[in-house]
Amino acid sequence: MTDLAYYLCAMNEKVVILDFGSQYTQLIARRIREQHVFCEIQPYDKPIDWSAEVKAVVLSGSPWSVHDNKVLSLNVVSLIRRVPVLGICFGAQLMAHQLGGAVERSNKREYGPASIQVEHPESRLLKDIGSGEKVWMSHGDTIARAPEGAQIIAGTEDIPVAVFEGPAALFGHPFFGLQFHPEVTHSSCGKQIFKDFLFEVVGLKGDWTPEVFIDEAVRKIRAQVGDDNVLIAISGGVDSSVAGVLLHRAIGDRMQGIFVDNGLLRKGEFQEVLDIYHDLGLNVKGVDARTRFWDALAGVVDPEAKRKVIGSMFIDVLQEEAAELSDMKWLAQGTIYPDVIESLSVHGPSATIKSHHNVGGLPDHLHLKLVEPLRTLFKDEVRAVGRALGIPSYILDRHPFPGPGLGIRILGEVTAESVHILQEADDIYMKKLKKTGWYDKIWQAGTILLPVRSVGVMGDERTYDRVIALRAVYSQDGMTAEWSPIPHDILASISSEIINTVRGVNRVVYDISTKPPATIEWE
């Protein structure tokens, strides 16, 4: 049984999302999780573990066509014989294609908003949806004929088969196909459609809450590690902090925390976070390894190379600390679900945007087994669990901070001098955001030290100093992001203070790029 399946054994409520490569697949998971229903995303060609009491299956969209030579395919009937199935866009087309319907190339690519016209309001899927609701289309193929025996329950002005429903009498369970994407916010009725599918069609209870997760996670940790001791590297961030408190609840002081100062933390963060951990009663040791990291990074400018150097040095420090501790057999990590999802490949090898420091196992020479108590959760769910555990808001409401720290916010070589410059500028930025109330309106803010110099004038002297870039974005879970419109007067104040007080900086710029196409971090 998989780790993800374990959590649902006691609740018997789980939905599996089969991913065909859609850019929106993670949004499907978010919409289902919002209903307090546990779901798992897995590649379409991975066999489903039916022993985990799967109650429904959702087929995602895809950039592919059902008519492509190398089409992503599976036996839809075999799924419907077990549980209710909901197909979205490509998923609906695949159902129609296999079940006696027809899928044709559209004369034009159908992309954008459309108004749904409900033809059968008695359908359990659309019982709370009225005609005229906006839905979001994004497809090159269209369903010309619904599956044999299925009923068209909604269309649009341009698309006769926007929603179809197959009765349970055909294959043992009902099945539904949506030609549009209910998971995106542009579909005004999407949340209600998911709600009615989960509760009216499938009959789920919606009992997956933070408190339930904590109880199940504590039981799983105790069963997994037994009477062994567990080492956890805590960074001061949300994920590792919640993992640490969860482990402490499960096994008490058999959890040994290590907080490494890698010389790439924010100003004053090391001692500040250590104090909070001690106040929480956690068994955490602080390790000052700043010089070792700076020396290892000397001359390294490639961002992926920096990540690997930082990760390797971190493992070395952790191994040395573990050797000094008695009988450590496990290493806990704050891996969360987006880390896991982004490391999956749906159709052939995926391009590496950046390596995830929490995914991929541990080096053999560390001689520790891995425990990851949060790997089923999205970031906002981690925060909800943290609140249920009583962790203070200072930790839970902190902006996400990259594992390699300021090492990837210093573009170019990392030195003690560049770290000092960035820490001072970042400290000004964070304090100004908090003072003006903007910190809590932003998902993530960060300061970047650029590898360029610009001409400036201070007093009567010409300067040729460094450039600081400010980044601030709004997001739900970090998968997509919009830049935050911080008022100009606040940005002006931040820029002025940085330039006037941080020696070595004479210019500040603000990044207004969205994700995609940019990433939240610059490296």
C-alpha positions as CSV (number, residue, x, y, z in Angstrom):
1,M,0.0,0.0,0.0
2,T,1.3,3.5,-0.9
3,D,2.0,6.2,1.7
4,L,-0.8,8.2,0.3
5,A,-3.2,5.3,0.5
6,Y,-2.4,4.7,4.2
7,Y,-4.1,7.9,5.3
8,L,-7.5,7.0,3.9
9,C,-7.7,3.5,5.3
10,A,-9.6,4.6,8.4
11,M,-11.8,7.1,6.5
12,N,-12.6,5.0,3.4
13,E,-12.8,8.1,1.2
14,K,-10.4,8.7,-1.6
15,V,-10.6,10.0,-5.2
16,V,-7.9,9.2,-7.7
17,I,-7.1,11.7,-10.4
18,L,-5.5,10.1,-13.5
19,D,-3.2,12.7,-15.1
20,F,-2.9,12.9,-18.9
21,G,-0.6,15.9,-18.8
22,S,-3.0,18.8,-18.4
23,Q,-1.7,22.1,-17.1
24,Y,-4.8,22.2,-14.9
25,T,-4.6,18.8,-13.2
26,Q,-3.4,20.2,-9.9
27,L,-6.3,22.6,-9.9
28,I,-8.6,19.5,-10.0
29,A,-6.9,18.2,-6.8
30,R,-7.3,21.6,-5.2
31,R,-11.1,21.8,-5.9
32,I,-11.6,18.3,-4.5
33,R,-9.5,19.0,-1.4
34,E,-11.6,22.1,-0.8
35,Q,-14.5,19.8,-0.2
36,H,-12.6,18.0,2.6
37,V,-12.2,15.0,0.4
38,F,-8.8,13.3,0.0
39,C,-7.5,12.8,-3.5
40,E,-4.3,11.6,-5.1
41,I,-2.9,12.5,-8.5
42,Q,-1.1,9.8,-10.4
43,P,0.0,9.2,-14.0
44,Y,-2.7,7.7,-16.2
45,D,-0.6,4.6,-16.8
46,K,0.0,3.7,-13.2
47,P,-2.3,1.0,-11.9
48,I,-4.7,2.1,-9.3
49,D,-4.4,0.6,-5.8
50,W,-8.0,-0.4,-5.3
51,S,-7.2,-1.8,-1.8
52,A,-7.1,1.8,-0.7
53,E,-10.9,2.1,-0.9
54,V,-11.0,4.4,-4.0
55,K,-14.5,5.8,-4.3
56,A,-14.3,7.7,-7.6
57,V,-11.9,8.4,-10.5
58,V,-11.4,11.7,-12.4
59,L,-9.8,11.7,-15.8
60,S,-7.9,15.0,-16.5
61,G,-7.4,17.0,-19.6
62,S,-4.4,16.7,-21.9
63,P,-2.6,18.6,-24.6
64,W,-3.0,15.4,-26.8
65,S,-5.8,14.3,-29.0
66,V,-7.6,11.0,-28.8
67,H,-6.7,10.6,-32.5
68,D,-2.9,11.0,-32.0
69,N,-0.8,8.0,-33.0
70,K,0.8,7.9,-29.5
71,V,-2.4,8.7,-27.7
72,L,-2.5,8.4,-23.9
73,S,-5.1,5.7,-23.3
74,L,-6.5,3.3,-20.8
75,N,-9.6,1.0,-20.5
76,V,-12.3,3.4,-19.4
77,V,-15.0,0.6,-19.0
78,S,-12.8,-1.2,-16.5
79,L,-12.8,2.0,-14.3
80,I,-16.6,2.5,-14.6
81,R,-17.2,-1.1,-13.5
82,R,-15.5,-0.2,-10.2
83,V,-16.5,3.4,-9.4
84,P,-18.2,6.5,-10.7
85,V,-16.0,8.3,-13.2
86,L,-15.8,12.0,-14.2
87,G,-13.9,12.9,-17.4
88,I,-12.8,16.5,-18.0
89,C,-12.0,17.8,-21.5
90,F,-9.6,15.1,-22.9
91,G,-11.0,12.7,-20.3
92,A,-14.5,13.2,-21.6
93,Q,-13.3,12.8,-25.2
94,L,-11.5,9.6,-24.3
95,M,-14.8,8.2,-22.8
96,A,-16.8,9.2,-25.9
97,H,-14.1,7.8,-28.2
98,Q,-14.1,4.4,-26.4
99,L,-17.8,4.1,-25.6
100,G,-19.4,4.5,-29.0
101,G,-19.5,8.2,-29.3
102,A,-17.6,10.4,-31.7
103,V,-14.8,12.9,-31.3
104,E,-13.8,15.2,-34.2
105,R,-11.3,17.9,-34.8
106,S,-12.9,21.4,-34.3
107,N,-13.0,23.8,-37.2
108,K,-11.5,26.3,-34.8
109,R,-9.7,25.9,-31.5
110,E,-12.3,26.5,-28.8
111,Y,-10.7,28.5,-26.1
112,G,-12.3,30.9,-23.7
113,P,-15.6,31.5,-22.0
114,A,-18.9,30.0,-23.0
115,S,-22.4,30.0,-21.5
116,I,-23.8,26.6,-20.5
117,Q,-27.4,25.6,-21.4
118,V,-28.7,22.9,-19.1
119,E,-31.1,20.5,-20.8
120,H,-31.7,18.1,-18.0
121,P,-31.7,19.9,-14.6
122,E,-32.8,16.7,-12.9
123,S,-29.2,15.3,-13.4
124,R,-27.5,14.9,-10.0
125,L,-24.3,16.5,-11.5
126,L,-26.1,19.7,-12.6
127,K,-29.0,19.9,-10.1
128,D,-27.6,23.1,-8.7
129,I,-26.5,24.6,-12.0
130,G,-28.7,27.0,-14.0
131,S,-28.5,27.9,-17.7
132,G,-26.3,30.9,-18.4
133,E,-23.4,30.0,-16.1
134,K,-20.0,30.7,-17.5
135,V,-17.6,27.8,-18.2
136,W,-14.1,27.8,-19.6
137,M,-13.3,25.9,-22.9
138,S,-9.8,24.9,-23.9
139,H,-9.7,22.2,-26.6
140,G,-8.9,21.5,-30.2
141,D,-11.2,18.4,-30.5
142,T,-14.9,18.4,-29.8
143,I,-17.4,15.6,-28.8
144,A,-19.7,15.3,-31.9
145,R,-21.7,12.4,-30.4
146,A,-22.1,11.3,-26.8
147,P,-21.3,7.6,-25.8
148,E,-24.0,5.1,-26.7
149,G,-26.6,5.0,-24.0
150,A,-25.4,8.3,-22.5
151,Q,-27.6,11.4,-22.3
152,I,-26.6,14.9,-23.3
153,I,-27.4,17.0,-20.2
154,A,-25.9,20.4,-21.2
155,G,-24.5,22.2,-24.3
156,T,-23.4,25.7,-25.3
157,E,-24.3,27.9,-28.3
158,D,-21.4,26.4,-30.2
159,I,-21.0,22.9,-28.6
160,P,-23.9,20.5,-28.5
161,V,-22.2,18.1,-26.2
162,A,-20.8,20.1,-23.3
163,V,-21.9,17.6,-20.6
164,F,-23.0,14.0,-20.9
165,E,-24.1,11.4,-18.4
166,G,-24.0,7.7,-18.6
167,P,-26.4,5.7,-16.4
168,A,-25.1,3.1,-13.9
169,A,-27.1,0.4,-15.8
170,L,-24.5,0.4,-18.6
171,F,-21.4,-0.5,-16.8
172,G,-22.3,-0.7,-13.1
173,H,-21.6,3.0,-12.1
174,P,-22.6,6.4,-13.5
175,F,-20.1,8.3,-15.6
176,F,-19.9,11.9,-16.7
177,G,-18.0,13.9,-19.3
178,L,-17.4,17.6,-19.3
179,Q,-16.1,19.3,-22.4
180,F,-15.0,22.3,-20.4
181,H,-12.7,22.8,-17.4
182,P,-14.7,23.1,-14.1
183,E,-11.4,23.3,-12.1
184,V,-10.4,26.8,-13.3
185,T,-11.8,29.9,-11.6
186,H,-13.2,31.1,-15.0
187,S,-15.9,28.4,-14.7
188,S,-18.3,30.0,-12.3
189,C,-20.2,26.8,-11.6
190,G,-17.1,24.6,-11.4
191,K,-16.9,24.4,-7.6
192,Q,-20.6,23.3,-7.4
193,I,-20.1,20.7,-10.1
194,F,-17.3,19.1,-8.1
195,K,-19.4,19.3,-4.9
196,D,-22.4,17.6,-6.5
197,F,-20.2,14.9,-8.1
198,L,-18.5,14.1,-4.8
199,F,-21.6,14.2,-2.5
200,E,-24.7,13.7,-4.7
201,V,-23.3,11.2,-7.2
202,V,-20.5,9.4,-5.2
203,G,-22.0,9.8,-1.8
204,L,-18.9,10.9,0.1
205,K,-18.9,12.4,3.6
206,G,-16.2,15.1,3.2
207,D,-14.5,14.2,6.5
208,W,-10.9,14.8,5.6
209,T,-10.0,17.7,8.1
210,P,-6.7,18.8,9.6
211,E,-7.6,17.1,12.8
212,V,-8.3,13.8,11.1
213,F,-5.0,14.2,9.2
214,I,-3.1,14.7,12.4
215,D,-4.6,11.7,14.1
216,E,-3.9,9.5,11.1
217,A,-0.4,10.9,10.6
218,V,0.6,10.4,14.2
219,R,-0.6,6.7,14.0
220,K,1.4,6.3,10.7
221,I,4.6,7.8,12.2
222,R,4.4,5.6,15.2
223,A,3.8,2.5,13.1
224,Q,6.6,3.4,10.7
225,V,9.4,4.3,13.0
226,G,8.5,2.2,16.0
227,D,10.8,2.9,19.0
228,D,13.6,4.3,16.8
229,N,14.9,7.9,17.0
230,V,14.3,10.3,14.1
231,L,16.5,13.1,12.9
232,I,14.8,16.1,11.2
233,A,16.5,19.1,9.6
234,I,14.3,22.1,10.5
235,S,14.8,25.3,8.5
236,G,12.4,27.7,10.2
237,G,10.0,27.5,7.3
238,V,6.4,26.3,7.4
239,D,6.9,22.8,6.0
240,S,9.7,21.6,8.2
241,S,8.3,23.3,11.3
242,V,4.9,21.6,10.9
243,A,6.7,18.3,10.2
244,G,8.8,18.8,13.4
245,V,5.8,19.5,15.6
246,L,3.9,16.6,14.2
247,L,6.8,14.3,14.8
248,H,7.2,15.6,18.3
249,R,3.5,14.9,19.0
250,A,4.0,11.3,17.7
251,I,7.3,10.3,19.4
252,G,8.3,13.1,21.7
253,D,12.0,13.7,22.4
254,R,12.9,10.8,20.2
255,M,12.7,13.4,17.5
256,Q,16.0,15.3,17.3
257,G,15.9,18.5,15.3
258,I,18.9,20.1,13.6
259,F,18.8,23.7,12.5
260,V,21.7,24.4,10.3
261,D,22.9,28.0,9.7
262,N,24.2,27.7,6.2
263,G,25.0,31.4,5.9
264,L,22.2,31.8,3.5
265,L,19.4,32.7,6.0
266,R,17.7,36.0,6.4
267,K,19.2,38.5,8.8
268,G,18.9,37.4,12.5
269,E,16.8,34.4,11.5
270,F,19.0,31.7,13.0
271,Q,18.7,32.7,16.7
272,E,15.1,34.0,16.3
273,V,13.8,30.7,15.0
274,L,15.9,28.6,17.5
275,D,14.2,30.5,20.3
276,I,10.7,29.8,18.9
277,Y,11.5,26.1,18.6
278,H,12.6,25.9,22.2
279,D,9.5,27.7,23.3
280,L,7.5,25.1,21.5
281,G,9.3,22.4,23.5
282,L,11.1,20.9,20.5
283,N,14.4,19.2,20.9
284,V,16.4,21.2,18.3
285,K,20.1,21.8,18.1
286,G,21.6,24.8,16.2
287,V,24.7,24.3,14.0
288,D,26.8,27.2,12.7
289,A,28.1,26.1,9.3
290,R,28.2,29.5,7.5
291,T,31.9,29.5,6.6
292,R,31.8,25.9,5.2
293,F,28.9,26.7,2.9
294,W,30.5,30.0,1.7
295,D,33.8,28.2,1.0
296,A,32.0,25.4,-0.9
297,L,30.2,27.9,-3.1
298,A,33.3,29.9,-4.0
299,G,33.4,30.3,-7.8
300,V,30.1,28.6,-8.4
301,V,27.7,30.6,-10.5
302,D,25.3,28.1,-12.3
303,P,22.0,28.0,-10.3
304,E,21.6,24.2,-10.5
305,A,25.3,23.7,-9.5
306,K,24.7,26.0,-6.5
307,R,21.7,24.0,-5.5
308,K,23.7,20.8,-5.7
309,V,26.6,22.2,-3.7
310,I,24.3,23.5,-1.0
311,G,22.4,20.2,-0.9
312,S,25.6,18.1,-0.8
313,M,27.1,20.3,2.0
314,F,23.9,20.1,3.9
315,I,23.9,16.3,3.8
316,D,27.6,16.3,4.9
317,V,26.7,18.5,7.9
318,L,23.7,16.4,8.7
319,Q,25.7,13.2,8.5
320,E,28.3,14.6,10.9
321,E,25.6,15.6,13.4
322,A,23.8,12.2,13.0
323,A,27.1,10.4,13.8
324,E,27.3,12.3,17.1
325,L,23.8,11.3,18.1
326,S,22.9,7.9,19.4
327,D,21.0,5.4,17.4
328,M,19.5,7.6,14.7
329,K,17.7,5.5,12.0
330,W,15.3,7.8,10.3
331,L,15.5,11.2,8.6
332,A,12.3,13.3,8.4
333,Q,11.7,15.8,5.6
334,G,9.1,18.4,5.0
335,T,8.3,17.2,1.5
336,I,4.8,18.5,0.4
337,Y,2.5,17.4,-2.4
338,P,3.6,19.9,-5.1
339,D,7.2,18.6,-4.7
340,V,6.0,15.1,-5.4
341,I,3.7,16.0,-8.3
342,E,6.3,18.1,-10.1
343,S,8.7,15.2,-10.0
344,L,6.3,13.0,-12.0
345,S,6.5,12.5,-15.7
346,V,3.2,11.8,-17.5
347,H,4.4,11.3,-21.1
348,G,8.1,10.7,-21.5
349,P,10.9,12.5,-19.7
350,S,9.9,15.9,-18.2
351,A,12.1,18.9,-18.4
352,T,13.8,19.9,-15.2
353,I,12.9,23.4,-14.2
354,K,14.7,23.1,-10.9
355,S,15.6,20.2,-8.7
356,H,13.5,19.6,-5.6
357,H,15.7,19.2,-2.6
358,N,13.0,17.1,-0.8
359,V,12.3,14.6,-3.6
360,G,14.3,11.7,-4.8
361,G,15.4,9.8,-1.7
362,L,18.6,10.0,0.3
363,P,22.2,9.3,-0.4
364,D,23.1,5.7,0.4
365,H,26.0,6.7,2.6
366,L,23.7,8.6,5.0
367,H,22.4,5.2,6.3
368,L,19.0,6.7,7.3
369,K,15.5,5.7,6.2
370,L,13.1,8.4,5.1
371,V,9.9,9.6,6.7
372,E,7.8,12.3,5.1
373,P,4.7,13.1,7.1
374,L,3.4,16.0,4.9
375,R,3.9,14.6,1.5
376,T,0.1,14.4,0.9
377,L,-0.5,18.1,1.6
378,F,-0.6,21.3,-0.4
379,K,1.0,24.4,1.2
380,D,-2.3,25.9,2.5
381,E,-3.2,22.5,4.0
382,V,0.2,22.3,5.8
383,R,-0.7,25.7,7.3
384,A,-4.1,24.5,8.4
385,V,-2.5,21.4,10.0
386,G,0.0,23.7,11.7
387,R,-2.8,25.8,13.2
388,A,-4.5,22.7,14.5
389,L,-1.2,21.8,16.1
390,G,-1.0,25.2,17.8
391,I,2.1,26.5,16.0
392,P,2.3,30.3,16.2
393,S,1.4,32.5,13.3
394,Y,5.0,33.9,13.1
395,I,6.0,30.5,11.7
396,L,2.8,29.5,9.8
397,D,2.3,32.8,8.1
398,R,5.8,33.3,6.9
399,H,6.3,33.6,3.2
400,P,7.8,30.5,1.5
401,F,11.5,30.5,1.5
402,P,13.7,28.4,-0.9
403,G,15.6,25.5,0.5
404,P,18.9,26.8,-0.8
405,G,18.0,30.2,0.8
406,L,19.7,33.3,-0.3
407,G,22.1,31.2,-2.4
408,I,19.7,31.3,-5.3
409,R,18.7,34.9,-4.7
410,I,22.3,36.0,-5.2
411,L,22.7,35.7,-9.0
412,G,26.3,34.8,-9.7
413,E,28.9,33.8,-7.1
414,V,27.9,33.6,-3.4
415,T,30.3,35.4,-1.0
416,A,30.1,36.5,2.5
417,E,30.0,40.1,1.3
418,S,27.1,39.4,-1.2
419,V,25.2,37.6,1.5
420,H,25.6,40.6,3.9
421,I,24.4,43.0,1.2
422,L,21.4,40.9,0.4
423,Q,20.5,40.3,4.1
424,E,20.5,44.0,4.8
425,A,18.4,44.9,1.8
426,D,16.0,42.0,2.4
427,D,15.6,43.0,6.1
428,I,14.5,46.5,5.0
429,Y,12.0,45.1,2.5
430,M,10.4,42.6,4.9
431,K,10.1,45.2,7.7
432,K,8.5,47.7,5.4
433,L,6.0,45.2,4.1
434,K,5.0,44.2,7.6
435,K,4.8,47.8,8.8
436,T,2.5,48.8,5.9
437,G,0.3,45.7,6.2
438,W,1.4,44.4,2.8
439,Y,3.2,41.3,4.1
440,D,0.0,39.5,4.8
441,K,-1.4,40.3,1.4
442,I,1.5,38.7,-0.4
443,W,2.1,34.9,-1.0
444,Q,5.8,35.3,-1.3
445,A,8.2,38.2,-1.3
446,G,12.0,38.1,-1.8
447,T,15.0,40.2,-2.6
448,I,17.4,39.4,-5.3
449,L,21.0,40.6,-5.7
450,L,21.8,40.9,-9.4
451,P,25.2,40.2,-11.0
452,V,25.4,43.6,-12.6
453,R,26.6,47.0,-11.6
454,S,25.1,50.4,-12.5
455,V,26.3,53.9,-12.5
456,G,24.8,56.2,-9.8
457,V,25.5,59.5,-8.0
458,M,25.6,59.9,-4.3
459,G,26.5,63.3,-3.1
460,D,29.1,64.6,-5.4
461,E,30.5,61.2,-6.1
462,R,30.0,58.8,-9.0
463,T,29.2,55.3,-7.9
464,Y,29.3,52.0,-9.7
465,D,27.4,49.6,-7.4
466,R,25.1,46.6,-7.2
467,V,21.4,46.3,-8.3
468,I,18.7,44.9,-6.0
469,A,15.5,43.4,-7.5
470,L,12.3,43.2,-5.4
471,R,9.9,40.3,-6.0
472,A,6.4,39.9,-4.6
473,V,3.7,37.6,-5.9
474,Y,0.2,36.4,-5.0
475,S,-0.7,32.7,-5.4
476,Q,-2.9,30.0,-3.9
477,D,-0.3,27.2,-3.9
478,G,2.8,28.4,-5.8
479,M,1.9,26.6,-9.0
480,T,0.8,29.9,-10.7
481,A,1.4,33.4,-9.5
482,E,0.6,37.0,-10.3
483,W,2.9,39.9,-9.3
484,S,1.6,42.0,-6.4
485,P,0.7,45.6,-7.0
486,I,2.4,47.1,-4.0
487,P,1.6,50.9,-4.0
488,H,4.3,53.1,-5.6
489,D,4.9,55.2,-2.5
490,I,5.7,52.1,-0.5
491,L,8.1,50.8,-3.2
492,A,9.7,54.3,-3.3
493,S,10.2,54.2,0.4
494,I,11.7,50.7,0.3
495,S,14.0,51.7,-2.6
496,S,15.2,54.9,-0.8
497,E,16.0,53.2,2.4
498,I,17.9,50.4,0.7
499,I,20.0,52.7,-1.4
500,N,20.7,55.1,1.5
501,T,21.6,52.5,4.1
502,V,23.0,49.4,2.3
503,R,26.5,50.1,1.3
504,G,27.2,48.7,-2.2
505,V,23.7,49.2,-3.7
506,N,22.7,52.2,-5.8
507,R,19.7,50.9,-7.7
508,V,16.5,49.0,-6.9
509,V,14.0,47.5,-9.5
510,Y,10.6,45.8,-9.1
511,D,9.8,42.5,-10.9
512,I,6.3,42.5,-12.5
513,S,6.5,39.0,-14.2
514,T,3.9,36.4,-13.8
515,K,4.3,32.6,-13.3
516,P,4.2,31.3,-16.0
517,P,6.2,32.2,-18.0
518,A,8.5,33.3,-15.3
519,T,9.1,31.4,-12.1
520,I,8.7,32.9,-8.6
521,E,12.4,32.7,-7.9
522,W,14.9,34.0,-10.4
523,E,17.0,30.9,-10.1
